[in-house]
Amino acid sequence: MSDDDTTSTEAPTRRDYLRYSAALGAASLVAGCSGGGSTATAPAADTERPTDDPTATPPDTATQSPTATETATTEDTSYTVEMAPAGEVTFDAVPETWMSYFSTYGDMGIALGQHDGQEAAIFARNWPTQFFEYLPGVDVSFESVEQVWADGGIGKEAFYELDCDVHLMDPNFIQLLDDSWETDDFEEVRTEIGPVLGIVIRLRQGDWHDYEYYSLYEAFEKVATVFQERERYEALQSVHDEFVADVRSRLPAESERPEVGLLSVNDEFEKGTFSLYTVAAGNGKKQYQDLGMNDAFEDLDPQAAKDVDWEVLLDIDPDILVFQYAVSHVSAETFDGKKEVLRDSDLGSQLTAVRNDRLYPGGTAYQGPIINLFQTEMAAKQFYPEEFGEWNGYETFADESNWLFDHQRVADIVNGDI
């Protein structure tokens, strides 16, 4: 596109119309938006260009009837996606390039077969990429996915350089990460580059927004509409629903389930202080909710559970300890070292979970549909090995006979064999 659109003699491009729609369709302000807004649709692109033959006779526009091609070019192919906080956003073409905040919406794009168009993420590192290795025939590499977060902030110029068709992120959450961003900055991104569409679904608490909460598959459905991939979405939802229903039907009675405590893998265990997590509402711990996890820390105040000492941990003494973010933020070797700290500690060695060697890596809270399937299978094997088979590291996923959901079916859906 030229620097001055008003002087260009070329027909508008697909990007021109995406920007036009973003400018007109994103009527809601960022902060405190509760959804809604007016929808405006750009006119269909005129693909006719002047003929290269100077001797050609101009058509008789007064009498000539439209041809089939001309009729097709004027057909309105726009569609609208409504999602808080953006409200209604109209697309005149399916986005080809995109970026996400992190792995929640990034995983959705990959699940919908859009990884080739993934240009960037605010955080492109610390994804649990090992899960994708166990989808036969699916190649997911992040070598060419740029990380926007740099030097402790998010530079607006990176959005211009990347020039993505759509940005899958919650603008209010981005403002929490980098308070130099204002509402007007996101309006500029919308109108000058491409729509900003997304909502934080990791957790529900917090007073930084007042709009509705979406479940994983409610948000996934919105993203599927953005990419016009309804069939892939429905196929993956079917795999998920059947998998979760089957697992739930095989769970032991609540009274027979072990008590599980969630800790942060990022804590320095040598100092004897720990961050404990409850299974709060939200997508971040969806796998534990679906598995009916018996939460050992359920009665703790979340704020009071951030820096507890050995005394608190020993008093509760869960049957199992799971270390959140181990799949995404530390290597397997680092995690083994963390476990050794507990085993070598006079106090840590008294814990039931340490004595019985029931110390497991936990999932990322930023999970999309694929990551969630694997993290649910992983947790099921960790909590209930008698029913679902033992967890023996990521290589457990390589044994097809012990799959709890059909990995090949998911791979086929991602690759378009629906």
N, C-alpha and C positions, 0 to 999 in steps of 0.2 A: 504494500500500500504506500502511496506517495506521502510526502510530508504534508502536502496541502490537498486534502480530499476535494476541495471545491474546484480545483483546477484540473483534476484528473479526467482524462477522456476514456479511461477503461471502465468496464462494468464493475459494479461492487463485488467484492469477494465474499466468500463464506465468513471470514473473520469480520468484515465490515458489518454483516448482518447480526453476528453474535454480539458485537459491541453495541449496535443500535438497540437490540432487544434488551441487553443488560441495562442500558441507560434508561430505557422507558419502563422496563418491567420491574426493576428493583425500586419500588416506591417507599419501602419501609426504611426508617432510620435504624442504625445499628443498635445503639444502647437502649436496653429495656423494651425492645420491640416484641410484640406478642403475636406477630404474624399478620397476614392480610396485606392488602395493597392492590393497587390497580394494575391491570394487565394491558400492555400495549403490544401490538404485533407489527413488525416491520413489513413493508411491502415485499412481495416475492422478487427475487433477483431477476434482472433483465439480462439474459446471456447473449443477446444479439450484439454483434460488433460490425462496424463498417466493413464493406467488402474491400479486398485488396485489389480488385480489378477496376481501374479507373474508367474503363469503357462499358462497364455493366450498366444496364438500363434500370433505373430505380423502379421499384414496384409501384403499382397503382394502388396507393393506400386507401383511396376512396372506395374501391370496388373489391379489393382482394379480401377473401375470407381467411380467417386464421387457420393455419395449418395445425396438425396434431402436435408438432413440436412446440409451436408458439403457445398453444393451449396449455401444454405441460409446464412451460416455464412460468406461467402465471398462477399455477396451482399453489394454494397456501399450504405449506408443509410444516408450519410452525406448531409448537407444542409448549405447554406450560407446566412448570413444576412449582408446587407450593410447599414451602418448608420454613419453619421458624428458624432464625429470626429474619430471614431475607424477605419473606412473604412470597408473592407470586413472581416468578422469573420466566420469561418467554424465550425459547430457543427457536431459531429459524433453521438450524442445522445441528447435527449431532456433534458435540465437541470431539476434536481429534487429539488435542493435547490438554494435559491437566496436571494439577499439583494438589497435594493434600497437606493437612497439618502433620499427621503422624500415621501410625499403622492402622488405626481404625478405618478411616475412609480410604487409605491406601490399599488395605486388604480388600475392601469392597470393589475398588476399581480392578484389582487383579482378578478377583473372583468373576467379574463380568467380562473378562477377556480383553481388558484395556491396558495391560501393562506396557505395551509398546508405546503408548502415548503418554506415559508417566514421565514428566520432565523433572519434577522436583518434589520435595517435601520440606516443611519447616524443619523437621528432624528426619533425616534420611538414614541415620545410624540407629543402632540399638533395636533393630527389628528382629524378631525370632525367625530368621530366614531358614533355620534348619527344618522347620515344618514343611516348607515347600519342596524339600528334597524327597519327601515321601508321598508326593503326588506323581505317579508314573507319567513321564512324558511332558511334564510342565517345567518350563525353564524360566525361573525368576531370578534376575540379576539386578543389583542396585548400583553397579559400577557407573552407569551413566545417569543415575538419578541424583540431581544436585541437592545439597543441603542448603537451605536458605538461612537458617540460624547461624550467625557468625559473630564473633567478638561480643557475645553477650546481648545481641539484639537481632532485629529483623529489618533488613534494609529494603525500602520501597523500590529502589532502583533495580533490585533483583527481579521483582515482579515484571518490570518493563523489559528487562533482558530476556527473561524466560518467555514472556508473551503467550501465556497459556490461555486456552479457550474457556476454562472454568477452574475455579479455586475451591476445593472441597474442605472447608474449615469454618469454624464458628468465629466470626470477627470479634465478638465480645471476649472470647477466651484468648485470642491473640493479643488483645489489649491488656489482659492480665499478665501475659508474658513480657510484653514490651510496652510500657506505658507512654512511650513517645508517639504511638499510633493513636490517631483521633478518628472520630466517625467520618469526617471529611476525607481522610486518607482512604478508607474503604470505599467511599462513594466514588473517589477518583479511580480506584482499581476497577470497580464495576463498570464505569462508563468509558474509561480509556483502554482497558485491557480485556476484561471478561468477568462474568458473574462470580460472586462469592456466595457459596451455598454450603451450609453445613451447620451442625449443632452438636455440642458436647453431649455424649451419652454415657461417658465413663461412670459418672456418679450423679446423684440428685442433690446432694447438699450444696450449700453456698448461696449467698445473697447477691451474687453479681448478675443474675438474670431472673426474669419472671415469666419466661415463656415455657410452653409445655415440654414435657420429657418424652423422648422417643425410645422405644425398645430397639434392640439391634436390628431386627428385621423390618421394623417400621422405617428406620433411617435407611436401611439397605434398599428398600423398595423405592424410596425417593431417588437415590443415586442410580438405581436401575432405570428409572424414568429419564433421568438426565442423559444416559447413554443409550436409551431406547433398547434395553436388553431385558425386557419383561420375561422372555422365555428362560433365559439363564437364571434370573432371580427365582422364578417359580420352581425350577428344577432343584436349585440349591436349598430353597426353603423346604421342599419335600424331603430331601436327604436329612436335613436338620430335624424336622419334626418326627420323622420315623426313628431316627437315632435316639433322640431324647426320650421319646415314648418307650422305646425298647429298654433303655437303661433304667428308666424310672420303674418299669414293671419288674425289674430284677433286683432292686435295692433291698437290703435287709430291713427288718422292722426298725423304727427309729430308736427303740431301746437297745438295739444291738449294734448301732453305728458308733464307730470310734469318735472321740473328741479330737477335733483338728484345730490347731492354732496357726494363724497366718502371721509371719514375721517379715520384716524387710531384709532382703539380702544385702542392702546397701549399708547396714549398720556395721560399726566396728565392734565385733563381738568381744575383742580383747578388753574393751573398756567396761564390759558388764552392763551396758545399757541397751535397751531394745525398743524398736517400734512395733507395736502389735496392731493388727488390723481386725476389724469386725467385718462380717459379710453384710455390708450395707447394700441398700437398693442401688441399682445401676448396672450398666453393662460390664463394668470393670471386673466384677466377680460373678458373672452370669453362670459360669460352669459350676461354681460351688452351690449356687442357688438351685440349679437344675438337678444336682446330685443330692440334694437334701442334706448338705454337710452339717454335721453337729458342731456348731461353732463354739470352741472353748472360750473365746474371748467375748462372747455375746453380751455379757453384762457390764463390760467395761465402757466407760465414757471415752469416745474416740479421741477427745482432746487430752484426756489424762493418760492415754495409752501410748503416747509418742516416745516417752523416755522412761521406761520402767526398768527396774533393776532385777537382779537374780531372784530376790525374795518373792516378787510378784510372779515371776515365771515359774518358780518352783512351787509356789502355793497353788497355782492353777494346774500345772503339770499335765499338759495335753498328751494324749496317746500318740499323736502325730504332729510334727512340725513341718510346715510348708513355707518356703522362703520366696515371697513375692518378687517378681522381676528377675528371678534367676535365669529364666529362659532367654531374656533379652538384654540384660545389663552386665552379666558376668560370663566368663568362659566356664567350661566344665571344670577346668583345673582350679580356677579361682573358687568355684563353689565347693569343690572337694576340700580346699584349704579352710573355708569357713566352717565346714563340718568338723574338721580336725580340731579347730579352736574349742568347739563345744566338748568334744571327746576328751581333750587334754585338760580341761578345766575341772578343778575339784568340785565346783558347784554344777557346772554343765553336765558332768558325767553322772550326776544324780537324777537327771531328767529321764522320765520313762521313755520318751521318744529316742533319746540318745542311747539308752541301754538296749532298746529293741531295734536299733538301726532303722528307725522310721523317720528319716530326715530327707525331704524331697524338694526338688526345684519347683517353684511356683510360676504361674503364667504372668504375662504382661496384662495390665489392665486396659491397654489400648488394643482391643481385639475386634477384628472384623469377622465375617462369616467363616473363612477358612481357618484362621488362627483359633477361633472359638471351638470349632469341631475337634481340632487336635488337642487343645487344652482340656476339653471335656473328657476325651478319651484318656489322656494322661492322668487326670485327677481320679477318674473312675478306677483305674488300675492301682493308683497309689492308695486310695481309701479302702477299696473292696477287692483285694487280689484274689480272694477265694472264689468270687463270682466272675470277675472280668479278666483275670490273669495278672501276674505280677509286673510291676514297672521295673525295667532293667535298663533305664537310660533310653535315649532317643532311638537306638537300634531296635527297641521294642516295636516301633512302627514298621520295621522292615518285614516282620513276620505276618504275612497275609492271613494266615490261619487264625491270628489273634486280633484282627481288625474289629473294632466295634462299630465302625461305619465304613461304607464302601469307598475307599480311597480312589480306586480306579474310576468310579462313577463321578466323583468330584473332579478328577483330572479331565475326564471327557467333557464335562460341562464347561470347565474353564477353557478348554481347547475348541469349544464350539460344537462338539459331537453330542447334541442334546437329545 
